[in-house]
Amino acid sequence: MMDQEKAVGKKIDLESVEETLASNPAKKYYRSVDELAKTPEYLASAEDEFPNRKDLLSMDRRSFIKFMGASLALASLSGCRGFFLDERKVVPYVRQPEDMLVGTALYFASSIVLNGYATGVLVESHEGRPTKIEGNPQHPGSLGAANPMIQAAILELYDPDRSQMVTKDGLGSTWEAFYASMGDTLRATKGEGVRILAPTVVSLMMLGGIEKLQKAYPGVKWVQYEPTARDSVHDGAVQAFGQPVTPIYNFKDADVIVSLDGDFLTSLPGWLVYSRDFASRRRDVPETVGSKGHTMNRLYAFESTVTPTGAMADHRWGVKPSRIQGVAAALLAIATGKAVPDTPGVPRRALDSIVKDLKAHAGRSIVVTGDHQPAEVHAMVHALNAALGNLGKTVKMIEPVQLRPENQLTGLKNLVAEMNSGAVKALIILDGNPVFDTPADLQFEQALGKVPVRARFGLYADETSEKCQWHLPSSHTLEGWNIAKAYDGTLSIAQPLCAPLDDTRSAPEMFAALSGAAARDHEIFVQTMETLLGTGAGFEKKMNRCIHDGFIDGTAHPAKTVACKAIEPTVGKPISGTEVLFLPDPYILDGRFANLGWLMELPRPLTKVVWDNPALISPTMSKGLKFGDDDEMVNLEIGGKTIKMAQFLTPGQPEDVITLYYGFGRTVSGTIAMSDEEGSDIMRKGGFNVYRMRTSGAMHFAPAAITRVAQVYKVATTQSHNTIDDEREVLKEWTLAGLMKFKPEEPKELANLYPEDIWQYNGPQWGMTVDMNVCTGCSACVLACQAENNIPTVGKTEVARGRELHWLRIDRYYSGTLDNPTVTWQPVMCVHCEKAPCEPVCPVGATVHSHEGLNQMVYNRCVGTRYCSNNCPYKVRRFNYFNYSDNQDQFTTQKPPEARQPKPNGVQLLKMLNNPEVTVRGRGVMEKCTYCVQRINEARIEAKKQGQDPKDGDIITACQQACPTQAIVFGNIADKDSKVSKLRSSIRGYKLLEEVNTRPRTTHLGKVRNPNTEITA
């Protein structure tokens, strides 16, 4: 405790930091408050790329292992058929399937449902073993991009902690026993008192299964609920249009955009498409400006916490969540000529200028808000879009994608009331985890205990499964068939990439068996397709076409003609004092992905925090409360309840607003998700459960009180890792007006320690460009690189030591004040220097140049001297200190509940995840970006078959493939007509650290902002 109190005494001197920003204009960019304060921890990290190396000899390796992610057990694939079949019974192919060529990947179109919407994907498969998920370029809901959660579904498929068997009262059972038991209940009650609690239903097969069960037993009723339900969206539409329509946005045609706490770039349904469309108006600037009337769009953002959308804005204001309604009311009042209410923190002149800009672009503007804002805000936003002439142009309304749109919170409250009254005789819970994530005041767990028959169906045995007699293992989305709706209503098809790895079922299969008409997944799928396509001649051909494409063309919901009612500007009652904002975590969402190490270790876009969900507070608020730095804990009192959490100082966070991300603090789940209650408070993992502070009356924001706790807690963050010398110019930025007048300087002759011509090049010369003007920091590229290149996670303890292994990092730079800084993201990976400083210092020639200009790593030569990394000015090399690919106990023996059986195939499961085209590295070698050389080789082989070189666009790297905004372009820089060559010659193009004369093959395109000159603050 003495050590903790001593640590708490160490505070960041925020007054000194503010003086530094005010008095040192040359200090334009910074990555963290620690960097500005020059804390000892930051200085040690900046001076030593391998910090804490003295701790290696004294490190408790067993403790270290506890923090590994589920991808820890990655190891080289020695063969997968032994997992599916007893090796003693394995026989060679008598006839190899005609569409399978050993060593050649096949790609299958499928779909993944997330938060009630389907997204089209392509799944890569090797000899029947799915290994990677990418976006389907043909699907209107992805356009070829894939967010981190969708990509991580492949890790979820092979997660050894997934449920593998039916249990009853903690003991092993069978599906037949469950069907018999639940069938007795259904027949005895005729369904009266039988309830189904499901997530948002967009699957036609799921709906069909429930309806068949209701037809057999009319008393059965079903309710929908998930923590991220869009109740306010539907209720706001009813207020504005008299019906629950859903808005769809066309950002491609929007010149001016106003976001009222609406993070449309990384969180709204359809954000993969929205990001692509938004970026299309910021790409190729200034080349396209002025051509055919095109100009760069302008984004205004009012937000209650720092988000990627706010970071991309040309003007941003931090506003308390309860005051966003006042801003919406003011904008509507100005636009319609009514009395304008006060908007504390937002100048009236700025609002006038925004409305003027919107009106000047009537029909080519968008006002958007977030799902967590109340229905009144959504109604006023609809009224604003109607007044601006945007409806039917940049904003269209469609029928809800949900198959039964309803207020989910109301339905949940009614269900809990029925459970408490004894009216519910049996409850089947599909996929959700209501014991963990429902509002605390509803006391769902206590109500559940009053239900005589309780069954939970899902991928994992979780907190809800523990309170049910029956736990039923669900098949993974890659193990079954499905037909579900995308964000625009397009019917999307999921097909199985492999047979179920365990004794699992899909929900439609379960309902079919319970209704007395047992059928397997594919049979139900065909029956559903028959109702959609008809059973006439050519049905099978049409069905196969849809399966091939991954969706049914022409099924997007058409735009509805709607008239907006007269909506009065209403301010509402803002919360005085401090308030908290509840949001789903950017990557594990409501907690459903908490057992996936890839997502737990993926740095959050703004904070760069991993493995945790600290309370985000502003530096100004912390200074006013006389708090310490990020290692200090606080008590939050919300609605009479108290929670102790770590704090995290976040520039740009509005004062008196504390952001809490839910989904963490699991107590029953897999080994990755579970909170380490027995571990040290200083370095535990699993985060904090803020669901118990969330009530049905304050689902999104609530008043709070905050006090300091004399205790420390280590928050692992990568924001100050791999820092490039802060005296060098790493970013280039312009305003649009400034860029149009910009004239680049003549190239300077740089000092050169190397001969002018070192390598004899021949053939294609590979290079890359990264456009910082469209990068939103979403990290889809980081996870794509990890999945493609067999990169393991290392755990919270190792990340805190600065040893994360991601080959690609996204540096987040602030500029300006701590209260409202501007943000720029800079993706950095190995830049493949033509004059690489890493090469001459390697004593064993492990890092060498290829004839095509690649800086290559020969893993079996590397002896771990790390000279190359010390000599790299870009800090892009990663050293694997431990054998992160070893087998570990948590992957062979399942954790609580204790009744689950050992899983001897756990390690084999995770071996199946690996890309067979990429070497799995052992301990003690250096790793880095290879430009996905395996993809280059594959394209070269295919081109050689045609007697030609790879054409421009034939090679797409993993990071490029996943990027929603197409910020990354790869190609042959020796071809002057290639897209990458043209981008390199852009007026915005520059080489990172060009002055050190390494001649990087990866170049960056500078950031451009388009501010409104009428707004000065």
N, C-alpha and C positions, 0 to 999 in steps of 0.2 A: 504493500500500500504506500510505503514511503516513496518508492520509485514512481508510482502513479502520481502522487501529489507533486513530486519534483517535476515531472513532465508537464503537469497542468500549469505550473508556474511559467512555462515557456510560452510566450504569446507573440504573435506577429504584430509589429508596430505599424498599425494601419495609417496613423498620421504621417509617419515617415514615408510610407508607400505613396500616399496621396501627394506629398511634397515632391517625391521623385518624379511622379507623372507630370506635375505642374511645372517643375523647374528644369526638366531635362527633355526638351522636345525631340532630341535625337533618339531617345528611348521610345521608339514608335510602337514596337510590338512586344508582347509578352505572352507566355503560355500559362502562367499561374501567379497567384499572389505570392507564393513562396519565392518565385524568381525575382519579383520586384523587391521583396523584403530581404533577399540574400540570406535566407535562413541557413544555419549550418548543414541541415539535411540537404537542401538544394545545392549548396556549394560542393558538398561531398559527392553528390550524384553527378554534377557537371564536370568535376575534375577527374572522376574515376568511373569509366564506363562499366566496370565490374565491381560495384560497391559491395561492402560486407563480405569480401572474400575471406577475411579472417575468421568469419563464423563457420566456415565450411567444416573444419575439423571437429567443432563442438556441436554440430547440428544433429538433432534427433531425427534420423531419417524416417522412423515410423510415424512421427508427428507430421513430418512434411508430406508423407504419402496421403494422409487423410484429406488434404485439400485438393487432390487431383480431380480433374474433370472426367467425364465419362469416356472421353477419347483418350485417356491416359494409356490404356492397354493396347494402343495401336502397335501392331507388329507385322512383319512381312507375311504375306499370304503364302501359305504352303499348300493350299488346296482347300476348297470349300465343300466338296461333295460329301466328305466324311461327316459333316454336320447334319446333313439331311438324311443320310443313310448310314447304317452301321457299316463300318469300313470292311468288315468281314464279308459283307454281301455286295460290295461294290463290284460292278462288272463294266468293261469298256462299252462305249456306244456300239451297238450292232449297226445302227444307221444314224449318223449324226444329223440333227435337225438342219434342214436346208438353209434356214436363215441364220444359222450360227456358224461363225468362223472363229475358231479359238484364237485369242489374242486380239480380236477386233471387237470394239464396243458396238452395241446396238442402242438405239435411242427410241424411247416410247413416250408418246404424249399421254399425259395424265392431268389430274387436278388435285389441289389440296385446299381444303376448307379451313379458313382461319377467321375467327370472330364473325362467323355467320356469312362469309362470302367465299366463293371458290375462285382460285387463281390457277390459270393454266401453266403447266410445267412440262419440261422434257426430262426424262429420267434416263441416265446413262446406265447401261447394264453390261456386265462382263460374264459370259457363260451362265446366265441366269441369276447373277448376283448384282443387284442395284448398288451403285457406288457414288453417284452424284446427281444432284437436282439442279436444273437450270430453268430459266423462263422459256415459255413457248412463244417464239416470235410471232406466230399466227394468232395467238389468243388475245382477244381485245382487252383482257384484264391484266395482262403482264407485258405484252409487246417484247418478250424476250428477256425481261429483267426478272430478278428474284430477290426478295428481301431476306435478311438473315434468318428469320424464323422458318421460312419455307425451305431454305437450303439445309437447315439443321434437322429437318424431318428425316433425313437419311440416317443421322446419328440416333434419332429416336427409334427408328426401326430396329437397330441392332443393340439398343440399350439393354444390358443384362438385367436391369432392375425392372423391366416391364413385367407385368403379370403373365404367368404362364399356365395357371390352372384355376379351376373353380374352387372356391373355398366356402365352407359353411361353418359359422362359429369358430373360425380360425383353423379349421381342419380341412384337409383335401376332400373334394367331392367331384361330381361330374355334372355335365350339362343335362343329362337325362334326369338326374335327381332334382335339379332345379326346375326343369320343365314339369316334372310330376308334381312337385310341391306347389309351385305357383299355379299350375293348372287346377289343382284341387281348390285353391283359394278363389280363382276366377269362376269356377263352376258353382262353388257354394254361394258366392255373392252375386253371380251374373255380372260381375264387373263393378257393382255398386261399392263405392269406397276404395276402389283401386285407382291410384293416381300415378302419372308418369311425369317426372321433372326432367326436362330436356334443355339443352342449350338452344340458341336461335336456330330454327329449322329452315334450311334452304335446300335440303336434299329431298328430291322427289321420292327416292326409294325409302328414306326414313318416314316421310309423311305417309306413303302408301302402306308401310308396315303398321304404323299407328292406327290408320283408318281401318285396316283389316282386323286388327285386334278390337277396335271399337264396334265393328260390325258384328263380330262374334260375341262380344260382351258389351252391350250398349252403355253400361254404367261406367265404363272406363273414361277418365278425363285426363287431359294433359296440359301442363303448364310449361312456359319457357322462362329461363332465367340464366343470365351470365353477368358478371360484374361490369362488363363494358357495354351493356345494352344501350341501344340508341333511343331510349324513351323520349328524351327531349326533342329529338329530331322529328319523330312522328307527331308528338303533341303540338310542337310549334307549327308543323304543316297544317294540322287540323285547325289551329287558330287562324292561320292565314288563308287557307284555301277551302276549309270545311271537309277535308279528306286527308288521310295519311300518305301523301305522296312523298317521294324521295328526290332530293336535288342531285343532278349530275352536272358537272362543270366542264367547260371547254376552255382551258387555260391557254390553248394554242392561239385563240383569237382575242385574248384579253390584253388590252394595253395597260390598264390600271387595275390593281388588285388591292383590296383592303381585307386584312385578316383580323377578325375580332376573336382572339384566342383560339384560332382554328389552324392547327398544324397540318395543313393539307399536303405538305411535302413528305411527311413520314408517318402519319397516323390515320388520316381519314380513309374510309374504304375507297379503293381505287387509286391510292397514292402513288403506286408505281406508274400509272398512266398520267396522273396529274403532274408528277415530277418531270416525266419526259416532255409533256406539253409545255410546262412552265420553262424548262431549260431550252426548248426550241427557240424561244424569244430572247435568250441570252447567249446562245452559241454563235460563233463566227462574227462576234462584234470586234471591230466596227465594220468588217467587210460587207455585211448585209444591210447595215443601217442606211436608209435612204433609197435602197433599191426596191422598186415596186411598192413604195409606200411603207416598207417595213421599218420598224424602230424597236428599240429595246423596251421591254415592259418595265413597269414601276410597281414596287410592292411597299405598301404601308402595313405595319403590324402593331397591334395593341395586344399584349399578352401578359399573363400572370405568372409565367415562369419562362426561363430561357429555353427556346425550342429551335430546331433547325430552320423552321419557317421564319421565325423572328431574326435569326442570325443572317438569313439571306436578304432581309428587308433593306430597302433603301432608306427608310425612316422607321424607327422602332420606339415604342413607349412601353415601359413597364407599368402595369396597372393591376391593382388588387383584383382577384377573381370576381368578387361581388360587385365591383365597379365597372366591369365590362358592359353590363346592361346599361349603365349611364352613358357610356361612350356610344353604344348603339342608338340609344334614344336621342342623343345630341346630333348624331349624323343624320338620322331620319328627320328630326325637327328642322335642321338646316336645309335638307334636300326638299322638304315639303312646305317650307315657309312658316313653321310654327315656333312657339316659344322654346328657346333652347335652354335646357337645364345645365347647371354647373357640372364640370367634369374635373375634379381635383387631380392635379398632376399632368393634365393635358391642356396645352394652351388653346384658347378659343380660336386664335388666328390660324393655328395649324389645322383645326377641324374645318374651318372655312375654306382653306386652301385645298384640303383633301376633297371636299364636296365639289368644289370648282373643277378640280381635275377629273373627278368622276363624271360630272355632267358634260365636260368637254369630250369625253369618250363614252357617251351614252350608247348602249348596245354593244360596246366593246370593253366592258369592265365587269368585275366580279366583286361582290362582298360575300365573305364566307365566315362561318363561326364554327366552334368546336362542339363535339358531341356532349361535353360535360357542362356546357352553358345551359341555363334554364330555357324552357320552351318559349318564354317571352322574348328572349334574345333571338331565337330562331325565327319567330314570327316577324320581328322588326327587320331582320336581315332579308327575309322574303319581300317585305314591303319596300325596302331600299332597292333591291334588284328590280322590282316591278316599276318603281318610280324612275329608275335609270334606263328603262327599256331593255334590260338584260334578259328577261324571261323569253324563252324560245330562241335565244341567240347564244350567249355564253353560258346561260343557266337554263337547263330544261328539267321538267318534272316528269317522273315516271312512276308507275305503280310500284309499291314497295317490293323489294326482292324477297323479303321474308314471306314464307308461305302462309303465315298467320300473323300479321302485324298487330301488336298489342302492347300495352304498357306492362312490361315484364315485372316491375317492382310491385305493381298492384296485384298481378297474378300470384307473385310469391307471397305477399301478405295474406291473401285469401287462402292459399294452400296451408300456410303456417297456422292460421286460425282454425282450419278444418282439422289439422293434425292435433292441435291442442284440445279440440272438442271431442276427439275420439271418432270423428267421421271417417278418417282415413284408415282403412283396414290393411292396405298393402301399398307400398311406394317403391317404384322402380326409378332409380336416378341414373340418367344417361350422361356419361362423360364428365359432367360438372363435379365440383367439390364444395357443395353448399355448407358443410360443417365448417369449412375453412374460410370461405369467401363471401357469405351472405352478410347483410348488415347486422352489427352486433346486437342491436336492440330487439331484433326479431327472435333471438335465442333459438336458432334453428336446431341446434344439437339437442336441447331439452325437448323440443317438440318432436323431433325424430324418435326419441326414446319412447314416445307414447304410441307409435305405430307398431302394430303386432308383427307385420311381415315387412322386412326392409331388405332391398337388394340394390347393390351399386354396380353399374356396368362401366368399365373404363380401362384405359391403358395401364394404369398403375394402381396398386393398393395404396390408398391415401387416407387422410383424416376422416373422410366420409365412409370409406370402406370399413374402417375400424369400428364404426358405430352401427354397421349393418350386419345382419346374419349372413347374407350372401354377398360374396364378391365375385363378379363375372368378368373374365378377361376379354377385352375388346381387341379385334383385329386392327392392325395399323392401316392407315389410309393407302399405303403401298402394297397391302396384302388383299385388297378387295375392290369390288366394283362400286361405283357411285355415280349419280347424276345430280348435280347441284348448280345453283345459280351464281354467276359472277356479279360484280358490283353493279353492272348495267343490266342484269337479268339474263345474260347469255347462259344457256344451258351447257354446263361443262361436264366432261366425262372423266372419271377416274378409273383406271384399269389396274389390276394387280401386276406387280413386277416380280412377285415370287409368291409361293404358297405360304400360308400362315406358318410362322416359325414355331408356334406352340399351339396348344389346344384352345384356340380363340374363335370367336364368332363376330360377325358384323351385327349391328343393331337390327337391320331388316331381317336377317336370318333368325335372330332371337324372337322377333315379333311374329314372324311366320310360324315358327314352332309353337308359340303360345296360342296362336289363333287356330291351331289345328290343321294348318296347311303347310307343313314343313317344306322348305325349299332352300337350296343353296344360293349363294350370292349371285352367281352368273345367271341362274334361272330367273331370279327376281329382276335382274338388270334387263334381260331380254324381254320380259313381260312389260316392264316400264317403257322400254324403247318401242314396243309394239303400239302402246297407247299414244306415243308421240309421233311415230312415223307411219303408222298404219300397217296392216298385215298383208297388203297386196303384193303383187309381183315386184321383185327387186328390193324387198325389205332388207334381206341380209346384206346385199351390196351397199345399200344406203347406211345401214348400221355400221358396217365395217369402215365405211368412209368417215363416219363421225368418230369412231374409235381411233382411227388413224390421225385425224385432225386434233382430237382432244376436246372438241366442242361441237355443238349443232349450230351450223351457220344460220343466221337470220332470226335467232331467237331472242336477241336483245329487246328489252321492253321499249316500245315506241314512246315518243314524247307525248305527254298529255297537254291538252289545251286547258289551262286553268286561269281563273281570275282571282287576283288577290283582294281580300277584303280591306276595308279601311282600318289600318292598325295605328293606334295612338302611341306616341312615344311615351314609354313608362320606365321610370328610373329604378323602381324597386327599392328595397331597403338594404343599403350596403352594410357590411359588418365593420364595426369600429374596432380599432386596436389590431392586434395580430390575428391573422387567419391562416389556416392551413389549406392546401390544395391537394386533393387525392387524385393521383393519376396511375394508370398501369405502367409498369416498367417498359422501357422502349423495346426490350428483347425477350424477357420471359413473360411479358404481358401480365395476365392476372395470376400467374404462378404456374400455369400449365406446363411451361418449359423449364421449370426450375431445376430439373434433373439433367439438363443438357449442358455439359461443361463448355462446349463451344460458345453458347450464349451467355453463360455466367461470366466467362472470361473476356468477352468482347467489350472493349472500352465504350462507355456510353458517349454519345456524340459530343456533348458539351463538357461534362465533368471529367470524362475519361476514367470514371470509377469502375471497378470490376468486383464481382462477387458480393456486392453489398448494396444497400439502399439507404445511405445516410440522409438526414434531414438537410435540405438545401436552404441556406440562408444567405442574405447579402452581407458583404463586408461592412457596409455602413450600419446595418442592424447589429452585427456582432460587436462593432466598436461601441455603439450606444449602450449595449448591455454589458460591456466590459468582459466579453467572453474571450476565450483563447483561440487557438488555431484549429485545424481540421482534426486533430487527435483528441479533442475534448468532447465529452458527452453532455447531453442536455436532457432535461425532463420536459415533456410536452403534456399539458393538461387539456384534454378535449372532451367536452361534454361530461365532465365529472370523472373521466378516466385518465390515467397517467401512463405514459410509455417513456422508457429511457432509450435514447438513440444517440448515435454519433452525429455530429454536425459536420457540414461541409461548406466552406465559404465559396460562393459562386458569383463572380462578377456578372452584372446584368440582372440578377434576381431582384425583383421589386422589394423595396423596404416593407417590413411588416407582413411579408408573405413567406411562409415555410412550405416547401414542396415535399410531399411524401409519396414515394412510389410504392404501390402495393404489389403483392406476389411473392415476397420473401418471408422468411421466418417459418418455414415448413417444419412440422414435427413428426409427420408420418409420410414418408415418401422414399425415394431411392437414396443412395448414399451421397449423391452430389447435392441434392436439394435440401437435405435435412439440416436444420439449424444445429450448430455445435454447442448445445447447452452445457456440456461437460467441459468444454475447452476454456481456455483463458479468455477473460473479457477483453484483453488487449488485442488478441489475434484469434478471434473466433470467426466462423464463416456461416453463411446461411442468411444473414441479414435480420431484419426486424419485421414482425408481423403487425402492420398498421391496419389490417382489416378490423381488428377489435376496437379501433377508434372510429370506424366508419359506421354511421347509423342511417336508417331509412329516411330520416329527416334532413340529413346532411351528407348526401352521397358523394358530393364533389368538393365542397368547401365548407369550412366551419370555423367559428372563433376558437382561439387557443391562447394559452398562457405558456411561456417558456422560462425555465430557470436553469442555472448552471449546475452541473454535477462534478464533484471533485474526483473524476475518474477519466482514464484515457481509453481509447479504442482505436486501433490502427485501421484506417481506411486505405485500401490498396487502390492506387490510381496511377495511371501511366502518363499523366499530363506533364511531368518534368523529366521523363525518361528520354534517353537518346537525344539530348538537346544539342542542336547545332550551335556553334559559337555565336553568342548573341551580338557580337560586334560586326558580324557579316550581314549583308543584305540577302534575305531569304525570300522576301515577298515583293511583288510589284502590284500596285493598285492605281487606278485612275477613276475619276468620274467620267461619265460618258462625254460630257462637253470637253473635258480636258484631253481625253483620248483622241477626239476628233481633230484636235490641234497638235497632238503629240508628234514630234519628229525624233526618231531614235538617233542616238549618238553614233558617230563613226566607231567601228570596232577598234579597240586598243590592242596594241601588241603586248602580250602577257609574258611574264617571266616563265622560262621553260627549263625544267631540270631534265627533261627527256629529249631524246632525238626527235626531230620533227616527224619522221616516218618510222614508226616502230614495227607495225604489222603489215604484212603483205595481204591485202584483202582480195577476195574474189567471191563472186556470186552475190546473193542478196545480203544486204546489211540491215540488221534489225534495229528498230528504235521505237520510241513511244512518246506520246504527248499526253499531258494531264491538264485539263481545262479547269482551273480553279474558279472560274466564273459560274460554273454549273454544278460543282461538287456541293452536295448538301450534308456531307459528313455522316451518311446513313450507315456506313461500314458494310454494305453488301459486298463490296470488293474484298474486304479483309476476310470475311467468312468464306467467300468463294475461293480465295487463295488457300485458306486452311484446308478446305475440303478437297481441293484438287491436288495438293502437294503433301498430304499425310502429315500435317503439322499438329503435334499434340498440344493439349493444354498442360499447364504446369502447376496450377493451384494458386490460391491467394497468397500464401507465404512467399512463394518464389516470385510472384509478380511484385510484391512489396519490396523484394530485393533487386528489382529491376531486371528480371530474367524472363520476361514474357518472350514467346518464340514467334509471334506473328511476323511474317516476312514483309508485310506491308503495313505501314502505320499511317494514320491520318492526324497530322499535327494540327492542333487548333490554336490559332493566334488571336489574342485580343489586341485592340488598340483603342486609345481614348480612356475615358474615366472608368472607375470601377463600377459606378452605378449604372451606366448605360454604354458599355463598350461596343464597338463594331467587331465582328467575328469573321475570320477567314480560315478556311480549311485548306490544308496542303497535303495531299497524299504523297508519301515518300516511300520508295522501295529502292532496291539496288538500281542505280542509274546506268550501269554497264559502261563505265568510263573507258574511253579509248586509250587514255593514259592513266591506268588504274593504279592508285597508290598501294593497293593491297597486294599486287602481284610481285613486285621486286623484293618485298620483305618476307615472303613465305619461304622458309628454309627447305621445304619439301616439294615445292611446286604444286601445291594442292589447288591454288587459285590461278587459273591460266586463261589466256585469250583464245577464242575460236576464230577460224578464218572468216566467220560471218559477223564478227564483232561482239560476240557474247563474252561476258566475263563469267567463266565457268568454275564450279567447285567440284573437285574430284574427292568425294567423301572418303574413299578408302586410303587416300594419301594423308589426309589431315591428321596431325598429331596433337592439335589443340594448343598451339603456342599463343594463339590469339593476336599475333603481331598484325595480321591483316585488319582486324577490327580496330585495333588501336590506331592504325594508319588511315582509316576510312573517315574522311571529313563529313560524310553524310550519316554516319552511325546507323547503318542499315543491315549489319551482319549480326546474326544471333548464334550464341554458343549454348549447346545443350549440356548443362553441367551434370545432369543425372540421366540415367537411362529411362526417360519418361515413357518408353514403349514396353517396359517390363510388365509381366503378369502381376496382378495384385489381388489380395484376398477379396476386396469388395466386388470384384468381377467374377468370382467363382462361388461365393457364398452370399445368398441374399440376406438383407437386413430385415428388421421387424416389419410386419408381425412375424413372430418367431416360427409360426406353423408352416410358413412357406418353405419349400424344399430347396436343398442346395442346387445350384445351377452349374453343373460341370462344364457346360458349353459356353460359359460367359466369355472367356477369352477368345474362343473361336468365333463368336459373334462379332466381336470388335475387330478381329483380323479381316472379316469380310467387308468391313467398311473401306479398306484401303484401295487407293488407285494403284492397280498393278503396274502402271507405266512409270511410277515414281518410287525411287529407293526410299526405304524407311531407315532413318538414321539412328545409329546407336549413340551412346554417350561420348562426349569428348570431341565432337566435330563441329565445325562452323557451318551454318546454314544461311541461305539468303535467296532472294528472288532470282529465278532463272529465265524470266520471260516465258515461262511455261514451255521449256525447250521440248518437252514430250509432244506438245501440240504442234510445234514447228516441224518436228520430225515426221509426225503423222501426215501433215499437209504436204510435206516434201515427197513422201512416198506416193501419195495419191496423185500429185502433180506429175511425178516421174512416170507413172503408168500412162499418163496422157501425153508424155513426151514434151513436157513444158515445165517452167518454173512456177511456183505458187503465185497466183494472181493476187492483186490487192484485195483484201477482205477475206481471203481464204483462211487466214490464221487469226483466230480470235482468242486472246488470253482469257483465263478464268475471271480475272478482275474486270476486264472489259466486257465480258459476257453478262456479268451480273449487274453492272452499273445501271440504275434506272434512268440517269440523265445523260448517259453516253459521254461521260467526262473523259474517258480513257480511249485512246486510239492507238493501235499498234500496226506496224507494217514495215515495209522496206524503204529505208531512207535513201537508198541509192537510186530508187525510182523517183524521179522528180515529179511525176504525175500522180504519185500515190497520195492518199489523203493525209498520211502522217507527215509527208514532206511539205505539203502545202500548209499544214498547221504550224510546222516548225518555222516557216518563213513569215508567220503572222506578225503583225506589229506588236502584238501582246506577248509573243514568244520570248522566253529567256531560259538560260541554262542555270540551274541552281549552283551557287558557288562558282560561277564562271571564272572568277578571278584566281582561283587556285589552279586553273588550266588543266583540269582532268578530262575535259571534253566529254561530258556525259551524253549517252545516247537517249536518255529520257529528258525531255524538256517540259517546261511548264508554261501555261498561258495565264497571264496576270488577271487579277480581279478587276471588274468594272462595276461601279455603282451608278445609279441613275436618279440622283436626288432631285426633289422639287426645289428650285431655287427660291421659291417664295417662303419656304420653311427654313428657319435658321436655328431652331432648337427643338 
